[in-house]
Amino acid sequence: MSDVAQEALSIAVSAGVPTLLWGSPGTGKTSAVLALAESLNWPVEVVVGSIREPSDFAGLPVISDGTVRMAPPEWAQRLVTAGHGLLFLDELTTAPPAVQAAMLRVVLERAVGDVRLPDKVRIVAAANPPEEAADGWDLAPPLANRLVHLDWPVDGRRIARGLAVGFPLPPLTGFERPASYEQMARARATVAAFLEVRPALAVRVPAQGAGGQGWPSPRSWEAAARLIAACDAVRASPDVLAALVTGVVGEGAALEFLSWMEHLDLPDPVAVLDDPDGFELPRRADRAFAVLTSVVAVAVADGDASRWDAAWQVIAKAARTAPDVATLAARALAGRRPAGARIPAALLELTPILRAAGLLHEPS
């Protein structure tokens, strides 16, 4: 296994994005997940798809007091009782389509029967390529779209060293330094700005038989933003970031996005709010959109009146050269006025664009 794959796995799990490890049989996928749980001192439940029925995920109907409830299996009850842990869905591509369908609610809604897995329960899966799995099936697109797909390569020299002196513990990248709200806001703004430029990549459902990999959708772009923020928090390498974004939205969309992001060079929204007078709006419309979106997100995060006022100053400056972009930001900011905040002086400068956006009405 490579350092990139190990670090990407740790970041994805820490960010709470369900993760699927792809690799040939016997390459240490299960061992890596169990070692990660051991390093975290978390309980782990291993559920092998090939020997399960749909009821092992949807629950069994039980009549109680004249009503029917869907009783969850014991592995789910143990995770609920613990309140945290890893759910490891092994041999995913050996699970028949009916079982995969039952897994959908588990992976997306964290629901097993009539119980919901706690937020601190993280989901990891492993699979062999269908051509290497006994009686293997491709993942259905709806299930594939709920996961970040990571290739699990084999490094012969690392295996040799591990056999000789012992395998190292997996990294806990992301667990000790989770993403802040500001980092998450910036990541979401970056993804939103890209989709403004390339709206055709917002959704691209794969053709039938495309191999069950990641593909772009609102769900997977949301997951990409979480992973970007997590990578930013730990200053992950470009290779790790690329592996995670590719794993969640697919290769084609990821190549375009990563290339675009490399040349974006956005200012820190916190720094912009600290010095609104020194801010200069980027000339490129996509960069301007990304900056203003992230500034508004940070400004309304904690209900701070001074930051809300500073954001209006930023938008007022932006309106002089990019009124369309400023209108979108003003609409979002106007709806999140903190308690006790006064109408800022900068708002007077924005009256024309706010009226155009329908946020102000003409006097009768």
DRENKEGU-833431 format. One record per residue (C-alpha): y, z, x; chain. Coordinates in steps of 0.02 Angstrom, whole numbers, plus 50000, padded with zeros to 5 digits. Layout:
BEGIN
     Y     Z     X unit
     Y     Z     X    A
...
//
This chain:
BEGIN
     Y     Z     X unit
 50000 50000 50000    A
 50177 49965 50062    A
 50326 50081 50081    A
 50421 49971 49956    A
 50287 49989 49823    A
 50272 50177 49850    A
 50459 50205 49839    A
 50478 50089 49690    A
 50341 50184 49599    A
 50425 50351 49631    A
 50596 50289 49574    A
 50526 50210 49416    A
 50432 50369 49370    A
 50583 50478 49406    A
 50691 50365 49296    A
 50566 50380 49154    A
 50526 50194 49146    A
 50342 50161 49105    A
 50264 50078 49257    A
 50115 49963 49284    A
 50034 49943 49455    A
 49948 49774 49482    A
 49817 49763 49618    A
 49638 49719 49660    A
 49500 49846 49628    A
 49484 49983 49757    A
 49659 49967 49830    A
 49713 50147 49798    A
 49815 50130 49639    A
 49731 50278 49554    A
 49737 50382 49712    A
 49923 50350 49732    A
 49960 50407 49553    A
 49853 50563 49570    A
 49937 50603 49738    A
 50109 50583 49659    A
 50062 50705 49521    A
 49994 50827 49651    A
 50154 50816 49754    A
 50256 50854 49598    A
 50134 50991 49545    A
 50120 50904 49377    A
 49967 50894 49266    A
 49895 50719 49249    A
 49788 50645 49110    A
 49686 50490 49153    A
 49646 50379 49004    A
 49535 50228 49042    A
 49573 50084 48923    A
 49402 50002 48930    A
 49313 50153 48854    A
 49441 50196 48720    A
 49463 50150 48538    A
 49627 50118 48446    A
 49609 50290 48365    A
 49623 50369 48538    A
 49807 50321 48533    A
 49847 50305 48348    A
 49757 50467 48303    A
 49615 50507 48185    A
 49651 50534 47999    A
 49622 50715 47949    A
 49644 50786 47774    A
 49739 50950 47773    A
 49813 51036 47619    A
 49796 50879 47517    A
 49887 50768 47642    A
 49825 50654 47779    A
 49887 50678 47955    A
 49844 50579 48112    A
 49768 50704 48232    A
 49803 50664 48416    A
 49665 50668 48547    A
 49645 50816 48665    A
 49728 50730 48813    A
 49888 50712 48713    A
 49880 50892 48652    A
 49864 50953 48832    A
 50019 50856 48886    A
 50118 50921 48736    A
 50068 51099 48779    A
 50115 51077 48962    A
 50283 50998 48917    A
 50278 50882 49067    A
 50157 50781 49171    A
 50091 50606 49203    A
 49995 50502 49079    A
 49895 50376 49180    A
 49827 50228 49082    A
 49696 50155 49198    A
 49611 49985 49190    A
 49739 49920 49067    A
 49681 49739 49071    A
 49505 49791 49021    A
 49574 49863 48859    A
 49538 49743 48714    A
 49686 49677 48614    A
 49663 49803 48473    A
 49674 49948 48597    A
 49826 49869 48682    A
 49910 49858 48513    A
 49878 50043 48482    A
 49955 50083 48652    A
 50122 50005 48601    A
 50186 50161 48512    A
 50126 50272 48655    A
 50219 50172 48788    A
 50379 50140 48691    A
 50396 50282 48565    A
 50290 50410 48659    A
 50199 50441 48495    A
 50013 50484 48490    A
 49953 50511 48313    A
 50076 50630 48231    A
 50140 50708 48393    A
 50271 50648 48515    A
 50247 50666 48702    A
 50386 50770 48783    A
 50523 50678 48876    A
 50461 50749 49041    A
 50292 50664 49019    A
 50300 50502 49120    A
 50187 50352 49091    A
 50102 50253 49230    A
 49969 50119 49208    A
 49860 50020 49328    A
 49774 49853 49306    A
 49674 49725 49400    A
 49725 49543 49377    A
 49627 49479 49226    A
 49526 49360 49336    A
 49468 49511 49439    A
 49436 49628 49293    A
 49270 49639 49205    A
 49295 49561 49033    A
 49482 49560 49068    A
 49623 49515 48949    A
 49802 49467 48984    A
 49929 49592 48924    A
 50010 49543 48761    A
 50197 49505 48782    A
 50254 49655 48675    A
 50158 49777 48787    A
 50208 49688 48948    A
 50391 49701 48896    A
 50379 49890 48889    A
 50333 49910 49073    A
 50402 49883 49247    A
 50271 49782 49340    A
 50243 49823 49524    A
 50127 49730 49642    A
 50018 49850 49741    A
 49983 49760 49906    A
 49860 49816 50040    A
 49911 49848 50220    A
 49756 49854 50328    A
 49842 49948 50469    A
 49906 50083 50352    A
 49731 50104 50282    A
 49661 50117 50459    A
 49788 50251 50505    A
 49755 50343 50342    A
 49568 50345 50372    A
 49594 50407 50549    A
 49725 50543 50524    A
 49743 50561 50336    A
 49851 50471 50209    A
 50032 50529 50195    A
 50095 50609 50036    A
 50190 50489 49922    A
 50381 50498 49928    A
 50472 50589 49790    A
 50619 50470 49794    A
 50726 50490 49640    A
 50664 50661 49586    A
 50779 50760 49700    A
 50934 50656 49664    A
 50935 50586 49487    A
 51066 50459 49434    A
 51231 50528 49370    A
 51314 50474 49209    A
 51442 50377 49311    A
 51306 50282 49402    A
 51219 50244 49239    A
 51382 50184 49161    A
 51415 50070 49308    A
 51239 49998 49302    A
 51250 49963 49116    A
 51420 49881 49139    A
 51349 49772 49278    A
 51204 49713 49171    A
 51321 49683 49023    A
 51439 49580 49131    A
 51295 49472 49193    A
 51236 49438 49016    A
 51413 49388 48969    A
 51397 49253 49102    A
 51214 49209 49065    A
 51185 49250 48881    A
 51033 49136 48877    A
 50942 49264 48985    A
 50964 49406 48860    A
 50797 49359 48780    A
 50664 49242 48846    A
 50496 49271 48763    A
 50358 49203 48878    A
 50242 49066 48826    A
 50067 49113 48769    A
 49953 49145 48916    A
 50095 49177 49039    A
 49999 49317 49125    A
 50070 49475 49047    A
 50215 49506 49167    A
 50391 49570 49136    A
 50515 49462 49040    A
 50698 49479 48990    A
 50742 49561 48825    A
 50871 49692 48771    A
 50737 49824 48801    A
 50696 49767 48977    A
 50880 49744 49026    A
 50910 49923 48969    A
 50766 49978 49081    A
 50840 49874 49223    A
 51004 49968 49207    A
 50913 50135 49220    A
 50821 50076 49375    A
 50980 50008 49455    A
 51066 50175 49428    A
 50916 50268 49501    A
 50917 50154 49653    A
 51104 50182 49674    A
 51080 50371 49669    A
 50955 50371 49813    A
 51029 50221 49905    A
 50867 50127 49893    A
 50842 49972 50000    A
 50877 49798 49929    A
 50689 49765 49934    A
 50652 49913 49822    A
 50790 49865 49701    A
 50727 49686 49696    A
 50548 49743 49662    A
 50603 49852 49516    A
 50721 49727 49434    A
 50594 49586 49455    A
 50459 49698 49386    A
 50553 49732 49226    A
 50640 49567 49181    A
 50532 49441 49273    A
 50557 49337 49428    A
 50673 49201 49362    A
 50799 49315 49276    A
 50793 49439 49420    A
 50832 49306 49551    A
 50986 49252 49456    A
 51043 49430 49422    A
 51017 49495 49599    A
 51106 49346 49676    A
 51252 49370 49556    A
 51260 49557 49586    A
 51260 49535 49775    A
 51428 49447 49764    A
 51503 49559 49629    A
 51578 49695 49742    A
 51643 49809 49603    A
 51760 49956 49634    A
 51701 50132 49592    A
 51759 50170 49413    A
 51793 50352 49460    A
 51909 50295 49600    A
 51996 50177 49478    A
 52028 50319 49356    A
 52090 50432 49495    A
 52221 50302 49545    A
 52256 50186 49397    A
 52423 50130 49472    A
 52334 50062 49625    A
 52205 49964 49526    A
 52206 49775 49533    A
 52103 49683 49404    A
 51981 49558 49482    A
 52022 49377 49441    A
 51844 49330 49397    A
 51813 49362 49212    A
 51638 49433 49240    A
 51700 49556 49372    A
 51847 49606 49261    A
 51730 49637 49115    A
 51612 49742 49223    A
 51754 49848 49294    A
 51836 49886 49127    A
 51671 49922 49041    A
 51620 50047 49174    A
 51794 50126 49176    A
 51786 50155 48987    A
 51609 50224 48997    A
 51657 50350 49131    A
 51820 50395 49043    A
 51734 50446 48881    A
 51581 50527 48962    A
 51640 50707 48962    A
 51783 50703 48836    A
 51915 50730 48970    A
 52089 50692 48900    A
 52166 50651 49070    A
 52031 50523 49108    A
 52052 50447 48935    A
 52239 50430 48969    A
 52205 50353 49140    A
 52088 50226 49062    A
 52228 50168 48946    A
 52337 50140 49098    A
 52201 50033 49175    A
 52180 49932 49015    A
 52369 49910 48999    A
 52375 49832 49172    A
 52226 49723 49132    A
 52306 49660 48971    A
 52444 49575 49069    A
 52324 49451 49148    A
 52163 49460 49045    A
 52205 49507 48865    A
 52035 49454 48797    A
 51939 49569 48914    A
 52065 49709 48888    A
 52043 49694 48699    A
 51857 49730 48712    A
 51887 49881 48822    A
 52026 49945 48709    A
 51914 49934 48557    A
 51782 50043 48641    A
 51908 50169 48709    A
 52005 50188 48545    A
 51849 50247 48455    A
 51815 50390 48577    A
 51977 50490 48580    A
 51944 50664 48653    A
 51995 50818 48557    A
 52174 50866 48595    A
 52217 50701 48680    A
 52390 50635 48642    A
 52431 50453 48611    A
 52466 50390 48788    A
 52625 50298 48833    A
 52522 50152 48897    A
 52463 50123 48719    A
 52633 50054 48669    A
 52611 49914 48795    A
 52447 49871 48713    A
 52510 49860 48533    A
 52500 49669 48523    A
 52321 49655 48584    A
 52263 49803 48481    A
 52336 49722 48327    A
 52247 49560 48371    A
 52085 49657 48389    A
 52106 49732 48216    A
 52134 49908 48283    A
 52312 49914 48217    A
 52376 49849 48051    A
 52541 49765 48011    A
 52659 49878 47912    A
 52663 49837 47727    A
//
